[in-house]
Amino acid sequence: MELYKRYVDVILMQKRTGDITPMYLIWENGQKYKIDKVLSRERRASPVGGCGMRYVCLIQGNRRNLYQEKDKWFIESHQP
């Protein structure tokens, strides 16, 4: 199944130490999804193009890769 790069809005918490934790992601239509848990965080390239900090997240029981690419965020999506 082909994956696509889909930019999303993210609500995050940034601690005074500089650590960032994504809390919610928001689609273009305003639908908001709570990030239940961040499983891992590491600098990686995405198979859909781009690279940055990859957050492997649990969202509504589904494992999703969320990337922070400079000052933008994207997920690997099954829909363009």
N, C-alpha and C positions, 0 to 999 in steps of 0.2 A: 504494500500500500504506500503510495507516494505521500510525502510530507511537504508542507509549505511553511514559509515564514510568515507569521501573523503578528503584527505589532499590537500591543495591548497597553492600556493604562494600568498602573500598579499603585496601590496604597501600601506604603512600607513604614517600618519603624527603623530609625537610625539612632543608634545609641551614641552616647557622648564619646565612646571609644572609636566611633566611625563604623562599627559593624552594622550592616544592613540586613534586615529580615523582611522579605515581602509578606504582606498580610492578606491582601485581596488583589485579584486581577479583575479588570473591567473591560468588557467587549465594547465595540463601537456603538451598539444599541443601548448601552447603559447597564446591561445585565452584569451584576456583581457576583463574584465567586470567592468564597472564603478559602484561603490556603490553610488546610487543616494542620499540615506539618511539613517542615523542610527536612528532607531526609539526608541531603548532602549539598555541599557547595564547593565548587572547584572551577578553575579557569579551563575552559574547553572550547573547541570549535564545534559548530553545529553542522550536521549533514545537509541542512537546507541553506547553508551559507552564513557567513558571519561568525564571530567568536566573541567571547567575553566571559563573564562569570556565569556559570550554569548552576541553577538551583533545581535540584530534583525535588519535586513537591508532590504531596498528596492533596488532591482537590476532589471532594465528594467521593472519596474512595478510589480515585483514578490517579495513577502515577503520571505526572507531566513534567517536561523539561521547560523551565522558564529561564531565559537568558537576559542578562543585563549587558547591553552592547553600548558602551560609552554612556550616553545620556538617554538611551531608549531601551525599551523592554519588548521581547517577543517570545512567543511560544512556537513549538513545532506543532502545526495543526494538520488535520486530515482534510481540511477544506481551505481553498485559497482565500 
